[in-house]
């Protein structure tokens, strides 16, 4: 198993005048599955290509364990990349596609056939080795591309948006396959995605990149519940933001004083509370709220609220929301353990905007 580390990695594409990657420092632990997450154009695919050696950095270094690999060509790095498009050779069978890299290494045909057969079984393509890519579904082609990468036993596996071209049912199946194969092989794996739910369901660690910079790294629940900045909170669906001041265990804001969890920092902050953590009904930090909207979302219902003229949102079950109507009133509670303080930022746009 291999530990991957990036040190001061920078890249600016000619003619853009703006860095795609700004001095990223990152460590991916050996044997882990990490999601490189961020919106389109944030620099995550550029970071992936820098790791693979497909493009060269302007500055910085890529290391596997303690060994720098920045100067090595892609084929000598021990890093294999699977792209969003499977890129299978159309004139070759699936078995020939999977064994391509082994043939390039000059392995004996018998050994190649044995490795390919084992890999076909591992990715659940038994009996399909003699078919050509056009005869396979999109999900099957993606599995074949994954098998072609895994058969090389790379030190690091890079997957660039591997699920984005699949329909929801196949996406869930492929996600489970990637997770099980990674756990089985122990290969250090990085998955690039723009989908928060996909990253949370798949990865041990999430690395969030925003505007070419590493915004936060940690286990999925930390980025949801303990975001490092307003931009991180917003990316993960945060909508409740209250500017105010923390003092003596209380947070003073437009909705009145709120009891904070023990150890909360003091001073000017922005308090955030995830919509699913805001409780409808009596409890700690109770407030009376006017209902401004009720929106059915399938498995959840979003409830718009006004507390002393300040807009908040709650997510609850459809059953609990069935009796709620706009214009009515409801008691809400803000559990102290769910409150999180963020540093104030100039980019905060109209927090606590009054409801008219």
N, C-alpha and C positions, 0 to 999 in steps of 0.2 A: 504493500500500500504506500501511497505517495502523498506528501504534504506539498501543496502549491502555495507560493507566496508571490505577491506583486509588490514592487518597491518603487514609488514615485513615478508610476507609469503615466506617460503623457503622449497624446497624439493629436496633431492638427492636420486636416486634409488640405492639400494645396488649393489656394483660391478661396477658401472659406473665411479665413481671417479669425476664426473662433475655434478653440480647442474642442475636440470631440470628447477627449478624456483628459481630466485635469489632475495629474499627480496622484493617481489612486494607489493607496497602500492597502493591501488585503491579504489575509491568510485564510486558506481553505484547508481544514484539517484532513489528515489522511483517512480515507475510507468513508468520507461523508458525502451526502448528497446536498448540494447547495443550489438555491435558485438565485440567479442574477436577474433581478426584477426592476422594471422601470417602464415609463411610457415610451412610445415611439420616438426615436431621435435622441434618447438620453445618453447614448454611448455604450450601452450594454453589449451590442453585437460587435462594436469596435473593440471592446475589451476582450471579448471571446476570440476575435481574429488575432489580436496581439498575443494571446496565450498560445494559440495554435501556430503562430509564426507565419500567417498568411499576409500580414502587413507588419512593417517594422515600426517600433515606437520612436518618437523624437527624443525621448529621455526615459530613464527608468530601467528596471530589470525584472525578468521573470525567472523564478527559481523553482525547481523540483527538488524537494528536500533541501539540501544545502548547495546544490549545484546550479549555477546560472545556465540558462538555456537560450538566452536572448539572441545570441549570435548563431545558433544552430538552425539549419533549414528545417522545414516542417517534418520531413520524413525521418529525422533523427531525434526528434523531441520526445517520443513516447507519448504523444498527445494525438488523439483522434477526434475529429469533429464530424457530427451528423447534422446536416442542414435541414431547413424547413421543408424543402423539396427533397424527396428521397434520392434523386439523381442516380437511379439505377441504369445500368447499360441496357438499352432496349433489345439489342441483338443477342444478349446472353440470357441463359436461364437463371432462375433465382439461385440455384446452387453455384453456378459459375460466378454470379455477382458476389455472393458471400465469400467465395474462395479467392477472389481477385487479389487481394492484398497478400495472401499466403503464397500465391503463384509468383508475385513480384519478389517475394523473399526467397524464392527458389526451393521451397519445401517439396519433399517427395509427393507424388500424386496420391499415394495411399494415405499419407498422413493428412493431406488436404481434405480428402474425401471423408475421413474419420471426423475431423474437426468440423467440417461443414454439416455433416449429418447430426452431430451432437448439438450444433447451434440451431439448426432447423427445429429440432425438438424443443430446445430451450425457449425459442420465441414462438412456439405453437404454430409452426408452418410445416409440420410433418406431412409428407406426401405431396408437397407443392414444389419441391426442388427442381423438377423438370419443366415447370411452367415459365413462361416469359413474363416480365413485369406487367405488360398490358392486360394479362389474364387475371391479375390480382386486384383486389379492392385497394382503396387508398390506405386503409389501416394495415393491410397485409404488406403493402409496399414499404410503409414506414417501419414495420417490424423487420423486414428484410434488410433495410438500411441500417437498423440498429444491430442486427446480427453481423453484418459486414464489418461494423466497427468493433464489436465485442470479440469477434474471432481472432483479432490481432492482439488481444490481451494488452490494451494500452495502459500506461501508468495513470493517465487522466483522460476521461471521456467528456467531451463537450457536446451538448445537444442544443441546437439553435431553434427555438420555437417548434419543438417536435410535434405538438398537438394542434397547432393553429389551423391546419387544413382539414381536420377531422370533424365529423359531426359529433354532437354531445355524447351519444352512446359510445362511439368508438373512442372518443377522447378519454372517457372514464376508464375504459378497458386498457388503453395504452398507458395511462398514468399508473394504473396498478401493475402493469407489466414492467415498466421502467423501475418502479419502486422495488419490486420483488427481485429483479435481475441485479439491481445495484446492491441490495442486501446480500444476495447470494454470492456475487463476485467480489464485493468489497472494493471495487474500483472507485477512486475519487472522481466524483461526477459533478458537473456544473450544467444546469439547465437554464437557458435564457428564456424568459417569458415576460409578457406585459400584463398577465392575468393574476391578480392578487389571490383569488380563490385557488387557482392552480398551484401557485407557489406554496401556499399554506398547506394544501393537501399532500404535496409531493415531497417537500424538502425538510431536512433537519435544520438548516440554517437559511436565512434569507439575507441577501445583500441588495439593498435598495440603492439604485443609482438615479440621481436627479440632476439634469443639466451637466452631465459628465463628471459629477462628483459623487463619492460614496456618502450617502446621506445617513445610513444606519445599517448595522449588521447585527444579527442575533437570531434566536429562535423565533418562529412565527408569532407566538403569543406576545412576545415582547414588543414587536413592531405594532401590533394591534392595540395592546393595552398600555404600553409604556413608550410612546413615540418620542423621539429625541427632539423633534421640532414640529412646528405647525405644518410645514410642507409634507412631512411624513404622515402626520395624523390625517390630513386631507386625502392623501393618496390612498390610505386604507379606509376611507369612508367616514372619517370624522366630520361631523357637522355641528356639534355643540361646542361653542367657544365663548367663554366669559372672561373679559379682561377685568382685572381687579388687583387686590393686594392681600397677601397672606401675612397674618400676624397672630401670634399666640394660639396657633392651632385652628384659627378660623380664616376663611377666605371671604373678603368683603367685596361684593360686586353689585350689579344692578338688581339682582334677585334677593339681596339681603345676605346676612352672614351664613356661611355653610361650614359645618364641621369637617375638618380635613383628617386624613389618616395620620397616625403618629409619624413624626420625622419629616413632615412636609417642609420644604424650604420656605424662608420668609422673604418678603419683598414683593415687587411688582411682577406679576405673572399673568399668563392666560390659562384659565382652568378649562380642561376638556373632559367630557364624559361621553362614552360611546352610546349611540342611540339604543342599543339593546340592553345597556346597563341602567338606563333611566326606567324606574319602576312606576307603573300605574297602580295607585293605591297607597295607603298609609305606610310609613316607614321612617327611617332616619332622614334628616334634612327635608321634612315635608313642605310642600308648597301647593297652593291652589292654582290651577292652570285652566285657561280657557282653550277649548279645542278649536283649532283653526282649519284642520283638514283631516280626513281619514282615507287612506289609500291602500286598497287591497293589492298585495304583491304576490299572492300565491300561498307560500308557506308562512309568510309574515304579513303584518299590516303596519304601515308607517303612519304615525299619528303626529300631526303638527300641533304644537302647543305654544301658548303665549303666557309666560310667567312674569307678572308685573310689567307687561309690555315687551318682554324680551323673548325672541323666537328660540324654541328648542324643538328637537325631534326625538320621538321614541319609536322603537321597533318592538312589536309585541306579537303574540299569536292572534290569528283571526278570531278565535273563540273569545279571548279577553277583550278584543276590540269591537265585538259585535253590537254592543249597546251604546257605543260612542257615536255622537253626531256633532258636526261642526256647530259651534255656537254654545255648546254645553260646557259644563265645568267638571273637572276631575281632580282628585288629589294625586300628586306625583311625589315620589321620593328620590333623592339623589344620594345613594349609599356612599359613605365616606371612602370605603375601600376601592370604589370604582372611579374616584376623582383623581385626576392627574394634572400636575402643574407643568406648563411649558414656558420657556423664556419668551418674553414679548418680542414681536418682530414687526418691522415697519410694513411688511406685506400683508398683515392681517386686514382683511377687507370687511368693513362694516360688521364687526362682531356684536352680537346682542342687538341687532337692528330692531327697532320698535315695529310692532304689528299695527297696521292701520286698517 
